Amino acid sequence: MDKIRANRFFERHGMFIFLVLIGMTFRLLFMYHQGLSNDELSAWNRTRFDSWIDFWHQGVKAGDMHPVFYQAFLWIWVRIFGDSEIALRAPSFLFYLVNSWIIYELGIRFFSKKAGLLVVAIYAGLGFTIIHTVFARPYNSGTFFLLLLVWSLLEMKASEKKISGWHFGVFIGFLGAMLSHYFAFLSAGVIGACALFYLPKRRILELLVIGFVAILTFLPHLPITLFQLNQGGLGWLPPPTWYWIGEFFFQFFNYSWGLLSLFLICILFACFRGNKWISSEDKFLFRIVLFTYLVGHLISVFYTPVLRELVMLFTLPFLLILVFSRFQEGISTRFSMVILLIPIGIGIHSIGCFKLLQPVNFGVFREIGEVVNEADASIGRENMMFASNFCDVEYINYYYKQDVQESITDWMNSEVVYNLNDRAKKANQSHFVYNWSNNFHMPMYYEVIRQHFPYVQKHIDYFNAAATIFSKNVSDSSTGLQKRKLSFSTVG
């Protein structure tokens, strides 16, 4: 009997299992080849406070300017599972698995099984989704709570019970989104407003009560929210252009006109050839996607920029479900073959064209750490003076076998050039190591150091990062890197 049940389960859900396994494979490959990013190391660094009070005030309130949920979850997680790369990324990886299952269930219950499978297939192989569904950041948790919120609202409408577990799901969805990310907070508000026009009248009061209770529960977090919002938003983020959404989808589809064109063809087919009537659920998802984007865009243009590529992860599943739900229901053998080839083909494209496994998509730290650890063995730490240009020197210390200290904290300050010159001039060591990643950098920094350490023993450029070892000895100079030919990265 158990074997029969297992066969039936696999017959019903085997395609979903295969797609998730493909997605897991690409993500594990990425995690193996790519070290932690600047933002992930920031999240790790803020888990190192021993007391909850210190963590609350320095790790959350004055830390990353995000609500508390994901950082608190990570703070507890590392105390159980450690802070290795795989341990730090495991929560997001698990959220990816759960989110894939919810998308699949939403498709089966309210749209079409084919729609759920197609969304899972696309998420499995795209470089953008692979990277940002394993990064140790709050986007996957925010997506989870928004998926739970929408799922619970759909079930709440379908349920005949006056009170059910889906009411609690709506509450958790609202509260979790508010505590995960401020754009997820905004998205939850839009979803709640749209639900007022989706739910039957008998459910409106229930929704308002649930929302009110969720806001009351959020109130202890309000002082942190007000403090963070008063910091001025994302000062480095420009307001979006009118064509920003097109640029986003070009990036989303691996910067590939071919993949983007195929998606646009799917949209056109859904609009003009789809054989599914427009249901109230379709209208609900359409309003969520449209108004979340419009509100985010208007806030970014007229108040403060909040619209960036990563926040689109919060509502993208709803858009993709909406598009693919227009296709004819039914899973044929031909469709089964095609849907398995989709993530494999896109994943291969992500590796080959998007360069998923190469250090070109964000500023690196692991590779810089490897350069310095090798120098420790060959040159000796006692023979090296350091200048470490990072948002926080602890980020690179995560990868160094021996920690370094750095007195310069503001690398945009005009005094940095003089400080570097003094440090290089007074150094008694034979080598000077200058590394930078994801921070302000000028070629002048190199030239100041070379006044006292004129020879370059090693220099490696990465995306928005570089590792350089200078020397006083001409014998250490790399044969292919003469001074007049040496070209360095500029500000990232």
N, C-alpha and C positions, 0 to 999 in steps of 0.2 A: 504493500500500500504506500509506504514512504517513497519507494522508488517511482511509483506511478505519479505521486504528487510532485516529486522533484522533476520528473520529465515534463509534466504539465506546466510547472512553474518556468522551467527553462524554455519551453515552447512559447510561452506567453511573453517572457521578459528576456530571453536570451540575447536578442538584438541590443537591448539597452545595456546589458552586462558587457557585451563585446565592446560597445562604444565607450563605456566608462573605462574598461581595461586599456583601450587604445589611448584615451586621454591620460590615464595614470602613467602609462609608459612614457609619453612625451614629457610629462611633468617631472618624472623621476630622472629622465635624461637631462633636463634643464637643471634640476637641483644638483646633479652630480657635476656638471660642467661649469655652472655659474655660481659664484660666491654671493654673499649677502650685499645688498645695495645700501646706499647711504641711509635711506629711510628705515630700512630693516635694522641696521646697526643702531640707529637712534632708538627704535623700539626696544632693542636688546639692552641698550645702555640704561634705559629707564626702568628696567626690571631689577636693577642691581641695588635698589634701596632696600635695606633690611627691614625697616619698620613701615607699617601701613601709613602712618602719618606723613613720614618723609616722602613715601611714594605718592600719596594723594596730592601733596602740595608741590613737589618738585618733578615728579614723574608724569603727573596728569595735568594739574592746573597750569604750571609754568613750563610744561614740557613740549609736547608735540601739537598742541592746540586742537586736539580732537577730544570728543567725549570719552568717558572712562571705560566703557565695556571691554573693548578689545585689549587695551593695555592692562587692565586688571586681570582679564582672562590669561594673558601671557605671563603676567607677574606670578600668578599661581602655577601656571603650566611649567615654567622653567624650574620651579622648586620641586616638582615631581619628576620631570623627564630630563632636566638639564638644559644647557643652552648651546648645544651643538647646532650646526646649520640645519640639519634635518629636524631636530627638535623644535627649533624656532619656526620653521615653515610648516610643521605638521598640522597646527590648528587650521591654517588657511587651506591646506590640502584636504583636510577632513570636511571643511565647509564646502569645498568644491564638490566632493562626493555627495553630500547631503543636498546641495543646491541642484545638482544634476537630477537627483531622484525626484525632488519637488517639481522641477520643470517637466519631467516625464509624467508624473502623476497629474499635473495640471492639464497636460495634453490629453491624457486618457479620459479624465473626468469631464472636461468642459469644452474641449476643442477637437483634437484628433490625436490619436496615438502617433500618426505620422509626423504631426507638427512637433510633438515632444521629442521624438527621435531625431528629427532634423536639427533642432536647436542644440541638443546634446552633441550631435555629430560635429556641428560647426565649432562649438566651444571646445571640443576635444583637441582640435588640431591647429587653431589659429595662434600665431605667436603672441599677439596681444593678450588673449585670454589665458594662454599657458603661463605667461610671466605673472600676470596680475591675479591669478587665482592660486598662486603658491607664495607670493610675497607675504611676509609677516606684517601685514597692514590691515586696517579695519574694513576694507572694501568688500571682502567676501562675507564677513559677518553682517555688514549692512545689507548686502544682497539677500542673505538668508532671511533676515527678519522681514524684509519687504516681500519676498516670495511667500513667507508664512502668512503675512498680513493679507495679501491678495487671495491666497488659497483659502484662508479662513473666511474671508468675506464672501467668496463664491459659495463655499459650503454652507455658510450661515443663511444665505438666501435660499439654497436648495433644501435646507433642513426644515422638517415639520415641527421639530421640538421648539418649545418656547425658549429654553436655555439649554445649551449644549457645550461640549468641549471646544467647539469652534469660537464661541464667545471669548473663551480664555485665550485661544490662539490669536484673535484680533488684538486683545490686550497686550500679549507678549510681543506681537509684531510691531505694534505702535511703540511700546516702551523700548524694545531692543533697537529699533531703528533710530530712535531719538538718542540713545546712549552709544550708538556705534559711530555715527558720522553726521555732521551737520547737514550735508546735502541729502543724506538718507532721512534725516529729520524732516527736511523740506519735502522730500518725495512722499513720506508718510502722510504729511499734511495734505498734499495734493490727492493722494489716494483716498484719504478720509473724506475730502470734499466731493470727489467724484462718486464715492460710495453713497452719498446722500441722494444722488440721482439714479443709482443702480438698485439699491435695496428696496424692497416693498415698504410701504408706509409703516407697517407694524414693526419693522426692524429699525426705523430711524432713531427712535428714542433710545433703544438699546445701544446703537452705535454711538450716540452722543454721550451716554453714560459711560461707556467703555473708554471713549476718548478722554473724557473728563477725569476719570480715575487714573488713566495713564499719565496725564499731565500732572496730577497731584503727586503721583509716585515719582515723577521726574524732578519735583521741586527741590529736594536736597542737592541735586546737581546744579541747580540754577546759578548759584554764586560763581561756580567754575565757568559755566557757559557765558555769563555776563563778563567775567574777567577776560576770557579768551576772545569774545567778540569785540571787546574794546581795544584789542591790540591792533586793529586796523585791517584784518583779513589777510589775504595772500598778496602781499605787496609786490612780489616778483611776477605775479600773473597778470598779463594784459587783458583788457576786455575783449570778448570774442568779436570777430568780424561777422558780416551777414552770411558769409559762406563757410563759417566755422564748421557747421555740421557736415558739409561735404569733405572737408579736410579730415575730420574725425573718422568718417567711414573709410576713407582712403588708408589711414593709418590702421584702422581696425582690421582691414582685409590685407594685412601684410604689405602695405604700400604697393599693392598690385592692382593695375587697371583691369587685368583679366578677372581676378576674383571679385572685384567690385562690380564689374559689368555683369557677371553672372548673377550677383545678388539683385542688381537693378532689374534684370530680366525676370527674376522671380517675383519682384514687386509688381511689375507690369502684368505678369501672368495672373497674379493674385487679384489685381484690380479688374482685369478685363475678361479673364477666362476661368477664374475660379468658380466652382459650381456649388459653393456653400453660401447659404443666405447669411445676411448680417444679423447676428444674434445680439442680445443685450450684453453678453459677455464680451463680444468683439468691441462693441461701443465703449464698454467700461475700460478695456485695455487701451484702446485708442486714445481716450481722454487722458488716461494716466500718462502715457508717453508724450502726448502733445503738450499738455499743460505743465508737466514737470520741466520739459525742455524750455518752454516759453517763459515760465517764471524764472528759471535759472538764468536764462539769457538776459532777461530784462533787469534782474538784480545785478548781473555782471556789467551791464552797460551803464545803468543809471545810479548804482550805489557802490558796490565793490565787486571785483571779479571773483566769482566762485565756480564758474563753469570751466572745467578742465576735462581731459579725456577720461580719466579714471572714474569720475562720478557717473559717466554714462553707463557703467557696469550695473548701476542700481536698477535701471529701467529697460536695458537692452533685452533681457529675456522676454519681457512682455511684448516688445516690438516684434521680435523674431517669431514668437508663438503666433502673434496676430497675422504675420505674413504667411507663414507656412500652414496655418490652419485652413487656408483657402484651397489647398490642394485636396484632391479626391482622397477619401478615406479608403483604407484597405492596404494590406501589406503583401505585395506580390513577391515572387522569388527574384524577379528583376530588380525591384525596389530594394530588396534586402542586400543584393550585391552592390548596388549603387551607394546605398547609405553607409556600407562598410568602407567603400573606397573613398568617400568624402573626407573623413578625418585623416585617413592614411595619406591621401594625396595632398591635402592642405598641410598636414604635419611635415611631409617631405619638403613642401614649398617653404614652410616656416624655417626649416633647418638650412635649406640651400639658399633661398633668396632673402628671407628675413634675418638670416644668420643667428638663429635662436641660440645656438650653442657656442657662439663666439662672443668675446667681451666687447661688444659694439653697441649695446642697447642701453647701457647705463654706466655711470662711473664705477670703476672696479676698486676693490680693496684686497681680495684674496690674492690676485696676481702681484700686487705691490708687496704684500706680506711675504710671498714666496721669494721675490727678489731680495728683500732685506734678510730673510732667514738664511738664504744661500750666502749672502755677504757676511753674515755673522760667522758662518763656518769657514769661509775662505779668507776673510780679512781680519775678523775679530771685532767684537763690539767695542772694545776699548780703543780701537783705532779709527772709529767713525764718529763724526759730529753729525747731529741730525737737525733738520728743519722740516717739520711735519705740517703741511698745509691741508687741514681737514676741518670740517665743521666742528668736530670734537676729536681730539687726539685719541680718545678711548676707542673710537671706531676702528682705527688701524691697529690699535693694541690688541683688538680681538684676534688678529691674525699674526701678530708678532710673537715670537717665542720669548723675547725679552721686551718689556714695556719701555716706551720712551715718554719723555715729558716735553711739553711745548708751552712756552710763555706767551707766544703771540696768539691772540684770540680773534682779533679783527684784521683779516688779511687785506681789507680794502683801505685800511688806514695808511696815510702817506708816510708814517714813521716806519712801516715794515721794511722798506728798502734800507734804511739806516740801521735797523736792528739786525737784518741779515748781514749787512756789511761788517758790523761790529762782531757778530758771532763768528763769521768766517775768518776775520782778521785775527781774532784772539785764539782761535782753535789751534791746539797743539797736535791734533790727530792728523793722520796722513790722508784721510778720506772725509768727504762731506756728502751726506745723503740728503737729497731734497726730493720729497714725494708730495704729490697733491692729487686730490680727487674730489669732484663735485663741489668745488669751492672757488672763490675768486683767485685768479692766477694771472701774472704778467710775465712775459719773456724777460723783462728787466730783472726779475728775481734771479734767473739763471746767470745773467751777465754780472750781477753784483757778486755772486758766489765765485764766479770764474776769475775775478780779480785776484783771488787768493788760492783758489784751487783750479788752475787753468786747464786741466786735462779731464776729459770725460771717459771714465772707465766703462760705464754702461748707461744707456738711455733707452727707455721703451715708452712709446706713446700708446695710450689707450683712448677709448672714447671718454672725453671729459676727465682725463686723468693721465698721469705720467709718473714714472719712476726713474730717478737719475742718481748715479753715483759719480761724484767728482773726485779727483785725486791731485796731489801735488807732484806726483812722479810722472815724468813723460813716458816711462815704460808701461804705465797702466793705461795709456790712451788707446782707445779702440781704433783700429786701423781705418775703419770706414767712417769715422766720425771726427774729421778734422774740424777745427774751430770755425773756419770760414764756411764750411759746408753744413754745419749742424743747424737743423731747423727744429724748432720746438713748437709745441701746442700753445695756442693763445687761450684767452679766457673762455671757459666752457659755458 
